Amino acid sequence: MNRITNLFNTKKNGILSVFFTAGYPNLDDTTKILKELEDKGIDMVEIGIPFSDPMADGPVIQEASTAALRNGMSLHVLFKQLEDIRQDVHIPIILMGYLNPIMQYGFEAFCRKCALTGVDGMIIPDLPFADYMKEYKAIAERNNLKMIMLITPETSEERIRLIDEHTSGFIYMVSSASTTGAQQSFNEQKQAYFHRINGMRLRNPRLVGFGISNKATFDAAATNSSGAIIGSKFMQLLKSEPTIDRAVDKLQAALQE
C-alpha cells in the first residue's frame, strides 16, 4: 500500500506534514533533515524542488529556493541523494515543485525515478487539472504515485468534487488565496472555509497548508481536517538555528505554544 494511504488509514487526525526545500541550508542536508524529522515523530514530509520563478511561495521559501539553486541543487542531485533513503526513513515522502523543472527532466522519467527511490506522491501547483486528467494521471498511477491537488477558498464546489473524484492520497487545502508564510492565527473567514469544506463530506482526507506556525493555527486547521502542513516556519528555523535537530525541536515547541 502507498505510504500516504497507509498514514491516513491509521491516523485520522492531528497529522503533521513538514515542508523543506531540497539543498537548503546546505546542498547535502536533505537526508539529514529527513532522518531528523522522522526521528522526532513527524508524520509526513514534503521536499520542495527549488525553482527560479515560483508563483505560490512567499519570501522565506523563495529565498531558500534561490540559495538551494546556488548550492547546486537539481532534480538529478535530489534523486541521487534519495537513492538509499528508504533504508533509514519510512514515513511518506512527497516531492513538491513546479511543472517546468519536472518537464525538463521528463514527466515519465520523473515518475519512474520517484517510484525507484521510494517517493510516494507529488504536488505540482501549476499543473492544470485538465492536463493532469488527459496526459499525466495514468503515468502517475502506473508508478503508484499520489497526485496531490490544491484547493483554495475561491475553488468552486464543482472543481473540488472533480478533484476529490479523480485523485487520491489527500487534498491540500490552501488556507487563503495568498503566498506561503507563517501566520499567528486564522480569522473567522478562514475558519468558515475550513468548516465549509469539512461539511462537503469528501472522499479524500484533507490537510491545511499556508500560514501554520503555532498551536493556534495548527489546532484551527486540525479541527476541520486531518491535520496541517508547516513550511515557512520550519524554513525560518533551519536558517536561524545552529543545527537541524535544534530547528526541529523549536518547531515542535512552537506547536505547543
Backbone as numpy.savetxt, mean C-alpha at the origin, in Angstrom:
# Nx Ny Nz CAx CAy CAz Cx Cy Cz
-3.04 -20.44 -0.92 -3.88 -19.24 -0.92 -3.01 -17.99 -0.92
-3.43 -16.98 -1.66 -2.74 -15.70 -1.66 -2.66 -15.16 -0.23
-1.50 -14.61 0.13 -1.28 -14.16 1.52 -2.22 -13.01 1.90
-2.58 -12.15 0.95 -3.51 -11.07 1.25 -4.88 -11.66 1.63
-5.36 -12.59 0.83 -6.64 -13.25 1.13 -6.59 -13.92 2.48
-5.50 -14.61 2.76 -5.37 -15.31 4.03 -5.40 -14.34 5.21
-4.74 -13.18 5.06 -4.73 -12.19 6.14 -6.15 -11.73 6.46
-6.91 -11.36 5.45 -8.26 -10.85 5.70 -9.23 -11.95 6.13
-8.91 -13.19 5.81 -9.73 -14.30 6.29 -9.50 -14.57 7.77
-8.29 -14.29 8.24 -7.94 -14.63 9.62 -7.99 -13.44 10.58
-7.93 -12.21 10.04 -7.99 -11.02 10.89 -9.02 -10.07 10.31
-10.09 -9.85 11.01 -11.22 -9.10 10.46 -11.13 -7.59 10.72
-10.36 -7.18 11.72 -10.34 -5.76 12.06 -8.99 -5.39 12.66
-8.67 -4.10 12.59 -7.44 -3.61 13.19 -6.19 -3.93 12.39
-6.33 -4.25 11.11 -5.18 -4.56 10.27 -4.35 -3.29 10.03
-3.05 -3.43 10.18 -2.15 -2.30 9.92 -1.22 -2.66 8.76
-1.32 -1.90 7.68 -0.41 -2.03 6.55 0.48 -0.79 6.52
1.77 -1.01 6.29 2.73 0.10 6.30 3.36 0.23 4.92
3.41 1.46 4.44 4.03 1.79 3.15 5.41 2.38 3.38
6.36 1.98 2.54 7.64 2.70 2.48 8.16 2.67 1.05
9.02 3.60 0.73 9.58 3.71 -0.61 10.84 2.87 -0.72
10.90 2.00 -1.73 12.08 1.17 -1.93 13.30 2.05 -2.20
14.41 1.71 -1.55 15.64 2.45 -1.78 15.81 3.68 -0.93
14.96 3.83 0.10 15.02 5.00 0.98 14.96 4.54 2.44
15.75 5.11 3.33 16.72 6.20 3.13 17.97 5.78 2.33
18.30 4.47 2.38 19.48 3.99 1.66 19.06 2.92 0.67
19.83 2.74 -0.37 19.48 1.82 -1.44 19.21 0.41 -0.91
20.02 -0.05 0.02 19.93 -1.44 0.48 19.07 -1.63 1.73
18.21 -0.65 2.04 17.39 -0.74 3.25 16.12 -1.58 3.07
15.77 -1.93 1.85 14.47 -2.57 1.59 14.25 -3.80 2.44
15.16 -4.75 2.39 14.95 -6.01 3.14 15.05 -5.77 4.65
15.89 -4.84 5.06 16.01 -4.54 6.50 14.68 -4.01 7.04
14.05 -3.12 6.28 12.77 -2.55 6.70 11.69 -3.63 6.73
11.64 -4.46 5.70 10.65 -5.55 5.66 10.78 -6.46 6.87
11.99 -6.87 7.18 12.20 -7.78 8.32 11.82 -7.12 9.63
12.17 -5.86 9.79 11.85 -5.15 11.03 10.34 -4.98 11.20
9.64 -4.65 10.12 8.19 -4.49 10.19 7.52 -5.81 10.57
7.95 -6.91 9.97 7.36 -8.19 10.36 7.70 -8.54 11.80
8.94 -8.33 12.20 9.35 -8.65 13.57 8.54 -7.89 14.61
8.09 -6.66 14.24 7.34 -5.83 15.17 5.82 -6.03 15.04
5.40 -7.01 14.25 3.99 -7.38 14.22 3.12 -6.64 13.22
3.72 -5.93 12.27 2.94 -5.28 11.22 2.28 -6.36 10.35
1.04 -6.13 9.93 0.27 -7.17 9.23 0.60 -7.30 7.75
0.91 -6.19 7.10 1.11 -6.19 5.65 1.99 -5.00 5.27
2.68 -5.11 4.13 3.60 -4.06 3.72 3.35 -3.68 2.27
3.39 -2.39 2.00 3.34 -1.87 0.63 4.68 -1.22 0.32
5.33 -1.71 -0.71 6.62 -1.15 -1.12 6.39 -0.22 -2.30
6.75 1.03 -2.13 6.57 2.01 -3.19 7.69 1.94 -4.21
7.32 1.92 -5.48 8.29 1.97 -6.59 8.53 3.44 -6.89
9.72 3.97 -6.64 9.92 5.41 -6.84 9.75 5.82 -8.30
9.15 6.99 -8.47 8.85 7.50 -9.81 9.08 9.00 -9.81
9.55 9.52 -10.91 9.93 10.93 -10.98 8.76 11.89 -11.04
7.57 11.42 -11.47 6.43 12.32 -11.65 5.17 11.77 -10.98
5.18 11.63 -9.67 4.01 11.07 -8.99 2.83 12.03 -9.00
1.61 11.47 -8.98 0.41 12.31 -9.02 -0.28 12.38 -7.67
-0.29 11.28 -6.92 -1.08 11.22 -5.70 -0.24 11.38 -4.43
1.08 11.49 -4.59 1.95 11.53 -3.42 2.19 12.95 -2.94
2.15 13.11 -1.62 2.45 14.39 -1.02 3.96 14.62 -0.94
4.37 15.75 -0.33 5.79 16.13 -0.35 6.72 15.13 0.33
6.26 14.45 1.38 7.13 13.51 2.10 7.52 12.35 1.19
6.53 11.74 0.54 6.82 10.60 -0.32 7.47 11.04 -1.62
7.13 12.22 -2.12 7.83 12.75 -3.29 9.32 12.90 -3.02
9.65 13.45 -1.86 11.05 13.64 -1.49 11.77 12.29 -1.37
11.08 11.31 -0.77 11.68 9.98 -0.63 11.91 9.33 -1.99
10.96 9.48 -2.90 11.11 8.92 -4.24 12.30 9.53 -4.97
12.43 10.84 -4.86 13.57 11.52 -5.50 14.89 11.00 -4.94
14.96 10.88 -3.61 16.18 10.37 -2.98 16.46 8.94 -3.39
15.41 8.10 -3.46 15.59 6.69 -3.83 16.10 6.56 -5.26
15.57 7.37 -6.17 16.04 7.34 -7.55 17.51 7.77 -7.63
17.87 8.77 -6.85 19.27 9.21 -6.81 20.16 8.12 -6.23
19.61 7.34 -5.32 20.37 6.22 -4.72 20.60 5.08 -5.71
19.82 5.09 -6.82 19.99 4.05 -7.82 18.88 3.01 -7.84
17.77 3.28 -7.16 16.68 2.31 -7.12 15.97 2.24 -8.47
15.64 1.02 -8.86 14.84 0.76 -10.07 14.10 -0.54 -9.83
13.19 -0.89 -10.74 12.48 -2.15 -10.60 13.44 -3.34 -10.67
14.43 -3.26 -11.54 15.40 -4.35 -11.64 16.15 -4.53 -10.31
16.55 -3.42 -9.71 17.25 -3.49 -8.42 16.31 -4.03 -7.34
15.07 -3.54 -7.33 14.11 -3.97 -6.31 13.86 -5.48 -6.39
13.62 -6.00 -7.58 13.38 -7.43 -7.70 14.61 -8.24 -7.28
15.79 -7.73 -7.54 17.01 -8.39 -7.09 17.05 -8.43 -5.57
16.66 -7.33 -4.93 16.64 -7.28 -3.46 15.62 -8.25 -2.87
14.53 -8.49 -3.61 13.45 -9.33 -3.09 13.61 -10.81 -3.45
14.68 -11.17 -4.14 14.84 -12.55 -4.63 14.65 -13.61 -3.55
15.25 -13.39 -2.39 15.20 -14.40 -1.33 14.38 -13.96 -0.13
13.52 -12.95 -0.32 12.83 -12.35 0.82 11.91 -13.33 1.52
11.35 -14.29 0.79 10.40 -15.21 1.41 11.06 -16.25 2.32
12.39 -16.24 2.39 13.07 -17.05 3.39 12.93 -16.44 4.78
12.70 -15.14 4.83 12.69 -14.43 6.11 11.38 -13.71 6.42
10.66 -13.28 5.41 9.46 -12.45 5.60 8.25 -13.20 5.06
7.19 -13.28 5.88 6.04 -14.11 5.52 4.73 -13.33 5.43
4.73 -12.06 5.83 3.52 -11.25 5.73 3.29 -10.85 4.27
2.07 -10.47 3.91 1.80 -10.06 2.53 2.63 -8.85 2.10
3.08 -8.89 0.86 3.85 -7.79 0.27 3.13 -7.32 -0.99
2.92 -6.01 -1.06 2.29 -5.38 -2.23 3.27 -4.38 -2.82
3.37 -4.35 -4.13 4.14 -3.30 -4.79 3.18 -2.21 -5.25
3.54 -0.96 -4.94 2.69 0.17 -5.30 3.51 1.13 -6.17
3.00 1.38 -7.37 3.74 2.28 -8.25 2.91 2.74 -9.41
3.44 3.70 -10.13 2.75 4.26 -11.28 3.00 3.40 -12.52
2.12 3.56 -13.49 2.11 2.66 -14.65 3.37 2.78 -15.51
3.94 3.98 -15.61 5.05 4.20 -16.53 6.23 3.26 -16.29
6.82 3.20 -15.09 7.96 2.29 -14.91 7.57 0.82 -15.06
6.34 0.47 -14.72 5.90 -0.92 -14.88 5.80 -1.27 -16.35
5.28 -0.34 -17.16 5.18 -0.59 -18.60 6.56 -0.62 -19.24
7.47 0.20 -18.74 8.85 0.16 -19.25 9.47 -1.21 -18.98
9.15 -1.79 -17.83 9.66 -3.12 -17.48 8.95 -4.20 -18.30
7.69 -3.93 -18.63 6.83 -4.90 -19.31 5.85 -5.48 -18.32
4.54 -5.26 -18.54 3.56 -5.64 -17.53 3.58 -7.14 -17.24
3.63 -7.94 -18.29 3.63 -9.39 -18.06 4.91 -9.84 -17.37
6.04 -9.27 -17.76 7.31 -9.60 -17.10 7.28 -9.16 -15.64
6.67 -8.01 -15.39 6.53 -7.50 -14.03 5.72 -8.49 -13.18
4.60 -8.94 -13.71 3.75 -9.88 -12.96 4.46 -11.20 -12.71
5.15 -11.69 -13.71 5.90 -12.95 -13.53 6.96 -12.81 -12.45
7.65 -11.67 -12.46 8.70 -11.44 -11.46 8.10 -11.30 -10.07
6.95 -10.63 -9.97 6.26 -10.55 -8.69 5.97 -11.94 -8.15
5.44 -12.80 -9.00 5.11 -14.16 -8.58 6.35 -14.92 -8.16
7.44 -14.77 -8.88 8.67 -15.49 -8.57 9.28 -15.05 -7.24
9.15 -13.76 -6.93 9.76 -13.25 -5.70 8.83 -13.32 -4.49
7.57 -13.69 -4.72 6.65 -13.81 -3.59 5.85 -12.57 -3.29
5.76 -11.65 -4.25 4.89 -10.48 -4.09 3.44 -10.94 -4.28
2.54 -10.40 -3.48 1.16 -10.88 -3.45 0.16 -10.02 -4.21
0.50 -8.76 -4.44 -0.46 -7.88 -5.09 0.20 -6.59 -5.54
-0.58 -5.77 -6.23 -0.06 -4.50 -6.71 -1.13 -3.42 -6.67
-0.66 -2.20 -6.49 -1.51 -1.02 -6.54 -0.90 -0.09 -7.59
-1.67 0.22 -8.63 -1.21 1.10 -9.69 -2.23 2.24 -9.80
-2.02 3.35 -9.09 -3.06 4.38 -8.98 -3.53 4.96 -10.30
-2.64 5.03 -11.31 -3.02 5.66 -12.57 -3.41 4.65 -13.65
-3.67 3.40 -13.28 -4.15 2.41 -14.24 -5.66 2.56 -14.40
-6.15 2.95 -15.57 -7.60 3.09 -15.75 -8.30 1.74 -15.56
-9.46 1.77 -14.93 -10.17 0.53 -14.65 -10.55 -0.21 -15.93
-10.95 0.53 -16.97 -11.33 -0.10 -18.22 -10.14 -0.83 -18.84
-8.94 -0.22 -18.76 -7.74 -0.86 -19.29 -7.39 -2.11 -18.48
-7.55 -2.00 -17.16 -7.31 -3.16 -16.31 -8.19 -4.33 -16.74
-9.48 -4.06 -16.93 -10.41 -5.11 -17.30 -10.06 -5.72 -18.66
-9.70 -4.88 -19.60 -9.49 -5.33 -20.98 -8.14 -6.01 -21.18
-7.07 -5.45 -20.57 -5.72 -5.89 -20.93 -4.94 -6.57 -19.80
-5.23 -6.22 -18.55 -4.30 -6.60 -17.49 -4.86 -7.58 -16.45
-6.17 -7.64 -16.32 -6.77 -8.49 -15.29 -6.35 -9.95 -15.45
-6.45 -10.47 -16.65 -6.14 -11.89 -16.88 -4.68 -12.19 -16.56
-3.78 -11.26 -16.89 -2.35 -11.48 -16.63 -2.10 -11.52 -15.12
-2.70 -10.57 -14.39 -2.54 -10.54 -12.94 -3.07 -11.82 -12.31
-4.24 -12.23 -12.72 -4.86 -13.43 -12.13 -4.06 -14.68 -12.46
-3.49 -14.73 -13.64 -2.68 -15.88 -14.04 -1.47 -16.03 -13.12
-1.02 -14.94 -12.56 0.15 -14.95 -11.67 -0.24 -14.88 -10.19
-1.53 -15.10 -9.90 -2.05 -15.09 -8.52 -1.74 -13.79 -7.80
-1.89 -12.68 -8.53 -1.64 -11.36 -7.96 -2.96 -10.61 -7.79
-3.12 -9.99 -6.65 -4.30 -9.17 -6.40 -4.04 -7.76 -6.93
-4.96 -7.25 -7.73 -4.89 -5.87 -8.19 -5.77 -5.03 -7.27
-5.16 -4.20 -6.47 -5.88 -3.39 -5.49 -6.25 -2.06 -6.12
-7.54 -1.74 -6.15 -8.01 -0.49 -6.73 -8.36 0.52 -5.65
-8.20 1.80 -5.99 -8.49 2.89 -5.06 -9.86 3.48 -5.31
-10.52 3.88 -4.23 -11.74 4.69 -4.33 -11.55 5.92 -3.46
-12.29 6.98 -3.77 -12.24 8.23 -3.02 -13.66 8.65 -2.65
-13.82 9.71 -1.87 -15.17 10.18 -1.56 -15.97 10.56 -2.79
-15.30 10.86 -3.91 -15.99 11.26 -5.13 -16.32 10.09 -6.05
-15.84 8.89 -5.75 -16.09 7.74 -6.61 -17.57 7.36 -6.56
-18.17 7.17 -7.71 -19.60 6.85 -7.77 -19.87 5.45 -7.23
-21.11 5.25 -6.76 -21.49 3.93 -6.26 -21.38 2.88 -7.37
-21.74 3.26 -8.59 -21.65 2.31 -9.71 -20.22 1.83 -9.91
-19.28 2.77 -9.88 -17.88 2.38 -10.08 -17.36 1.55 -8.90
-17.74 1.92 -7.69 -17.31 1.16 -6.51 -17.79 -0.29 -6.63
-19.02 -0.47 -7.05 -19.54 -1.83 -7.16 -18.88 -2.60 -8.31
-18.49 -1.90 -9.37 -17.74 -2.55 -10.44 -16.37 -3.03 -9.94
-15.70 -2.14 -9.20 -14.40 -2.50 -8.62 -14.56 -3.69 -7.67
-15.59 -3.64 -6.87 -15.83 -4.72 -5.90 -16.09 -6.05 -6.61
-16.78 -5.99 -7.73 -17.12 -7.22 -8.46 -15.92 -7.82 -9.17
-15.02 -6.97 -9.66 -13.99 -7.46 -10.58 -12.57 -7.46 -9.99
-12.43 -7.15 -8.71 -11.13 -7.26 -8.06 -11.30 -8.08 -6.79
-10.16 -8.45 -6.20 -10.21 -9.17 -4.93 -8.99 -8.76 -4.11
-8.91 -9.26 -2.90 -7.85 -8.81 -1.98 -8.44 -7.83 -1.00
-8.45 -6.54 -1.37 -9.14 -5.51 -0.59 -9.29 -4.28 -1.46
-10.12 -3.36 -1.01 -10.29 -2.06 -1.68 -9.57 -1.00 -0.85
-8.79 -0.18 -1.53 -8.04 0.89 -0.87 -8.92 2.14 -0.85
-9.39 2.51 0.33 -10.21 3.70 0.49 -9.33 4.91 0.76
-9.21 5.79 -0.21 -8.48 7.04 0.00 -9.35 7.95 0.86
-8.80 8.44 1.95 -9.62 9.16 2.93 -10.17 10.47 2.40
-9.47 11.08 1.45 -9.94 12.36 0.92 -9.36 12.58 -0.46
-9.95 13.46 -1.21 -9.49 13.74 -2.58 -8.30 14.70 -2.52
-7.17 14.17 -2.06 -5.97 14.99 -1.92 -4.75 14.08 -2.02
-3.57 14.67 -1.89 -2.36 13.87 -1.91 -2.11 13.26 -0.53
-1.14 12.34 -0.48 -0.81 11.69 0.78 -0.25 12.71 1.77
-0.34 12.36 3.06 0.21 13.22 4.10 -0.46 12.94 5.42
0.32 12.99 6.51 -0.22 12.69 7.83 -1.21 13.76 8.28
-2.29 13.32 8.97 -3.27 14.22 9.56 -3.44 13.85 11.02
-3.93 14.80 11.80 -4.12 14.55 13.24 -5.50 13.99 13.56
-6.48 14.25 12.69 -7.84 13.75 12.94 -8.62 13.77 11.62
-9.74 13.06 11.62 -10.63 13.07 10.46 -11.91 13.79 10.84
-12.35 14.72 10.00 -13.56 15.48 10.31 -14.81 14.64 10.07
-15.96 15.21 10.39 -17.23 14.47 10.28 -17.52 14.06 8.84
-17.12 14.90 7.89 -17.38 14.58 6.47 -16.64 13.31 6.06
-15.39 13.20 6.47 -14.62 12.01 6.11 -15.16 10.76 6.81
-15.54 10.92 8.08 -16.07 9.78 8.80 -17.43 9.35 8.23
-18.20 10.31 7.72 -19.46 9.96 7.07 -19.20 9.15 5.80
-18.14 9.50 5.09 -17.74 8.73 3.89 -17.37 7.30 4.27
-16.58 7.13 5.33 -16.22 5.78 5.77 -17.49 4.99 6.11
-18.41 5.64 6.80 -19.65 4.97 7.22 -20.51 4.61 6.01
-20.57 5.51 5.03 -21.37 5.26 3.83 -20.86 4.04 3.06
-19.54 3.96 2.90 -18.98 2.82 2.17 -19.17 1.53 2.96
-19.04 1.61 4.26 -19.27 0.43 5.09 -20.70 -0.07 4.93
-21.63 0.87 4.77 -23.04 0.51 4.62 -23.38 -0.12 3.28
-22.46 -0.08 2.33 -22.71 -0.67 1.03 -22.59 -2.20 1.06
-22.05 -2.72 2.13 -21.91 -4.18 2.30 -21.19 -4.81 1.09
-20.00 -4.28 0.81 -19.23 -4.77 -0.31 -18.67 -6.17 -0.04
-18.38 -6.86 -1.11 -17.81 -8.21 -1.01 -16.39 -8.17 -0.46
-15.62 -7.20 -0.91 -14.21 -7.07 -0.51 -14.06 -6.32 0.80
-13.07 -6.69 1.62 -12.73 -5.85 2.78 -12.09 -4.55 2.30
-11.97 -3.58 3.21 -11.41 -2.28 2.85 -10.38 -1.85 3.88
-9.36 -1.13 3.40 -8.41 -0.44 4.26 -8.42 1.03 3.89
-8.28 1.89 4.89 -8.27 3.34 4.67 -6.83 3.84 4.65
-6.50 4.65 3.64 -5.18 5.25 3.55 -5.25 6.74 3.31
-4.11 7.41 3.39 -3.95 8.87 3.25 -4.37 9.54 4.57
-3.41 9.98 5.32 -3.70 10.78 6.52 -3.62 10.03 7.83
-3.38 8.72 7.82 -3.32 7.96 9.08 -1.98 8.24 9.75
-2.02 8.69 10.99 -0.76 9.05 11.65 -0.74 8.80 13.15
-1.92 8.56 13.75 -1.98 8.41 15.21 -3.17 7.53 15.58
-3.41 7.37 16.88 -4.49 6.50 17.34 -5.86 7.02 16.88
-6.05 8.34 16.91 -7.35 8.91 16.53 -7.69 8.60 15.09
-6.74 8.80 14.18 -7.03 8.55 12.77 -7.12 7.05 12.48
-6.27 6.25 13.14 -6.34 4.81 12.92 -7.67 4.25 13.41
-8.08 4.66 14.60 -9.34 4.15 15.16 -10.53 4.59 14.32
-10.52 5.84 13.84 -11.62 6.33 13.01 -11.72 5.53 11.73
-10.57 5.18 11.15 -10.55 4.37 9.93 -11.04 2.95 10.21
-10.54 2.36 11.29 -10.83 0.95 11.58 -12.26 0.73 12.04
-12.94 1.77 12.50 -14.33 1.62 12.94 -15.24 1.18 11.79
-14.94 1.64 10.59 -15.79 1.33 9.44 -15.03 0.62 8.32
-13.95 -0.08 8.67 -13.19 -0.85 7.69 -12.40 -1.91 8.43
-11.57 -2.63 7.70 -10.75 -3.67 8.33 -9.46 -3.13 8.92
-9.16 -1.85 8.68 -7.93 -1.29 9.22 -7.46 -0.13 8.38
-6.15 0.11 8.43 -5.63 1.32 7.79 -4.22 1.11 7.27
-3.82 2.04 6.41 -2.50 2.05 5.78 -1.78 3.32 6.22
-0.55 3.17 6.69 0.26 4.32 7.09 1.45 4.43 6.14
1.65 5.63 5.60 2.77 5.85 4.69 3.64 7.03 5.09
3.10 8.24 4.94 3.90 9.44 5.15 4.48 9.51 6.57
3.69 9.13 7.55 4.18 9.16 8.94 5.41 8.28 9.11
5.35 7.07 8.52 6.49 6.17 8.65 7.69 6.69 7.86
7.44 7.28 6.70 8.55 7.83 5.92 9.24 8.98 6.66
8.45 9.80 7.37 9.03 10.87 8.19 9.93 10.29 9.27
9.47 9.19 9.89 10.25 8.57 10.96 11.52 7.92 10.42
11.44 7.33 9.24 12.65 6.75 8.64 13.71 7.84 8.42
13.25 9.04 8.13 14.19 10.15 7.92 14.74 10.69 9.23
13.87 10.77 10.25 14.27 11.47 11.48 14.93 10.57 12.52
14.63 9.28 12.50 15.17 8.38 13.52 16.51 7.79 13.08
17.40 7.51 14.04 18.75 7.05 13.67 18.80 5.62 13.11
17.81 4.79 13.46 17.82 3.41 12.99 16.41 3.00 12.54
16.33 1.93 11.74 15.04 1.44 11.26 14.19 0.94 12.41
14.79 0.23 13.36 14.00 -0.31 14.48 13.42 0.81 15.33
14.16 1.91 15.48 13.62 3.06 16.22 12.45 3.67 15.48
12.53 3.74 14.17 11.44 4.30 13.37 10.18 3.47 13.53
10.31 2.14 13.52 9.14 1.27 13.68 8.59 1.39 15.09
9.46 1.46 16.09 9.01 1.63 17.47 8.24 2.93 17.64
8.74 4.01 17.04 8.07 5.31 17.14 6.72 5.28 16.43
6.64 4.56 15.33 5.37 4.43 14.62 4.34 3.74 15.51
4.74 2.64 16.12 3.80 1.92 16.98 3.41 2.74 18.20
4.34 3.53 18.73 4.03 4.41 19.86 3.02 5.47 19.44
3.15 5.99 18.21 2.22 7.02 17.73 0.81 6.49 17.64
0.67 5.22 17.36 -0.67 4.62 17.25 -1.32 4.36 18.60
-0.56 4.55 19.67 -1.11 4.42 21.01 -1.44 5.77 21.64
-1.09 6.84 20.92 -1.27 8.19 21.50 -2.58 8.83 21.05
